[in-house]
Every structure is written in C-alpha cells, then in structure tokens.
C-alpha cells in the first residue's frame, strides 16, 4: 500500500453529483490552486461527474478550468470500487448520505486503506457507532475519521473551543443559539437531510446502548458534576442573548459537544463544560408553528406508515422547507446563519479538571459566529477547511488518528483562522 504522501490525490470529493457534493466541489475549485491541492471527484455516474465539473467551472467564472480534474467511478454498493478510490487519495470528503445507510461502507474502506475520512453527518447514531466500532482500528491505521464537519456541528464545536481560548479563566457552562435567515427568494433543503432526520428519530432508541458501550470503552471516567449545574430552559422562551424567541435545538450539536468534552476529559485531562443548545426564531408565532410541525413529525416518524408519508410528501410536512429538488442557487445565495454562544465561568483558573469552584460564576463571554447559507455554502467551507487542516496541520491534532469529533480533532489547530479567511466570522460580543 502506498503511503498517504505518495498518493495521486490529496482530496477526493465522493458523492460529487449530489446537491451538497456539488457545493463542496465548487469550494474545492475556488481554493485548490492557492493551496496546491491535487484532487478528484467520485461517484457512480462518470458522465454526471464530468457535467458537474463543467457546471462548477461556469459558476466560478472559469469555464474549462476543471477539464483536467480526474473522475473516479465509485459506488457505496461496490466495495472494490470504494477500496480503489481510497487507495488513490490521502483523504475522502464524503457527501453521500443518509450516512445511516451509506456511511459505514466508506469509513470501512478508508480505515482499511489508510485514508482519512471526513463527512457532514448530523446523525448521532451513525456518528457514535463509527466511533465505537472504528476508533482503535483507525488509530492503529494512523488515519482520522471525523464526522459532523458541516452545519452539524462546526459552529458549536469550534465556537465553544474559540470561547474557551478567549475566556481567560475556567468555563463552567455554555448555551448555544442557532438562527437562520432566509433571503427574499426563500429557502429549501435537500431530501437527503430530511431522510436523515426521519430515520434518526425513528431509531433514537439505539443511542442508549451505543452510549453505554462508548462509556465502557472510550470514556470510562464520567464527567465530574459541577457545583453549579446548567439547567435546561423551558420549551419556549425569549432570549436577550440571541434577541429572539427560542425553543430546544433538536439537532446533533449537544451530543457531539458532549462527546468532545468526554474525550477532552478522559484523554487530554481537560476541564469539561456543560452545554445546552437552542434554536432561535424571529417571532413567537414562528416558534409555535415550528413546535406544531415538529410534533407531527415526531408522531409520523415513529411508525412505518408515517415514515412513508414523510418521505413521499416532504414539502407538505415541512411547510415547503424540504424538497426533493433542493434549493436554487439564488435561494442559497440569499441565506445566512448566526450562531451565538453564551458562556459563564470564573476568572480564577483551577489546576486540576476535577477541582470544583466554590463560589458562583463571576464572569461571562458571548461569541457570535456569522456566515453564508448554512446548509450548503457554509457547510462546504467547513468540510473543505477541515480537510485542509487534517492534511496540513496534523501535527497539532491529538494522537496519530482515531474517530474523533471536530473539537477533539481541531481545537488546537488553525481551523478557526482558516474559516475566517473564507468568510465565516468569529467575534467576541461586547457585554
């Protein structure tokens, strides 16, 4: 087997013909020359892959500039093709979801062939199963397998890491607030994300057993309980921090952050922080409508017939948010996100992570992250810059490999600076 350094490609974008994959290809096309990257695209249909390269070249205003980019035929249902793809590249950017159905095949091929694997999954069952099943094997192979490198959960993970670095003291707890802004042409999200949510909820009961096994193997020391526990807010409340009405955030951010905290405490002897996550909407009415639709979604996702209805009529059951066709480029360009993180803690810094402060927190800090369309533009920036960080700053990452969360992998790397250079803003909010 060729070493990673001897391989033909630095990156392969797998699933390049999908909605997310095309935006990832576009992001790579914008930066590969300045980063001196050798890259290729991969997927089932060679003709469609070539068409994607033509279309991307037009979109970035450089027609014909991608004619020399290699095309690799690979299929999640053909293990040999996945192995051949992995043997050619140092790193795979995997955009083929839902990952519950199609993710492990690629992870397995990457680990077996000494190839790093990054994806944009926000599916807790998949993410935690991969860590449980492949952590030691990936570590022995010297490769990093890092999920949740998209909207789930780079803002949360790197935002909390950024807050901890800037806090100048001990952080006790954080609350995060996700806010999405749609442009004048509205917004839609592709069907694969909708499917991931349906089956993630339908099989949520799997998480208890997975987490028990993770705690028995990878995270044997439970997190110490703070003298000042962070309480979950009500199901509906108005936040001065986020300037809007808020409800609990049902995405994977909290579960991913908690695994980062457990990894840091168990393996790096770092003080953990408590976390709660919320979704911020512009009005009370928007919150009530969202809660009503979420209730219907929960009820339908719990039965086979309900899942059939959700998959057959995604637009109806999401009030037009999700679509089999995905968003238009005009819709994507008009969207943006804001991610606010409020942290509390102490000016004093204790030496041991198990030491407990006796006085109430006396300090707070708010971080605000802003960027373009979260589902596609920002997610593509996140994934590509995470990949660059693995290739160029591996010496600043923990250990020599393993299945890690983004913060566990990238907390001590220049990833935040890389994201800022691509238009994702991290700022400290004036108190």
Buried (B, 14 or more C-beta within 10 A) or exposed (E): EEEBEEBBBBBBBBBBBBBBBBBBBBBBBBBBEEBEBBBBBBBBBEEEBBEBBEEBBEBEEEEEBBEEBBBBBBBBEBEEBBBBBBBBBBBBBBBBBBBBBBBBBBBBBBBBBBBBBBBBBBBBBBBBBBBBBBBBBBBEBBBBBBBBBBBBBBBBBBBBBBBBEEBEBBBBBBBBBBBBBBBEBBBBBBBBBBBBBBBBBBBBEBBEEBBEBBBEEBBEEEBBEBEBEBEEBEEBEEBEBBEBBBBBBBBBBBBBBBBBBBBBBBBEEBBBBBBBBBBBBEEEEBBBEBBEBEEEBBEBBEEEEBBEBBBEEBBEBBEEBBBEEBBEEEBBBBBBBBBBBBBBBBEEBEEEBEEEBEEEBEBBBBBBBBBBBBBBBBBBBBBBBBBBBBBBBBEBBBEEBBBBBBBBBBBBBBBBEBBBEBEBEBEEEEE
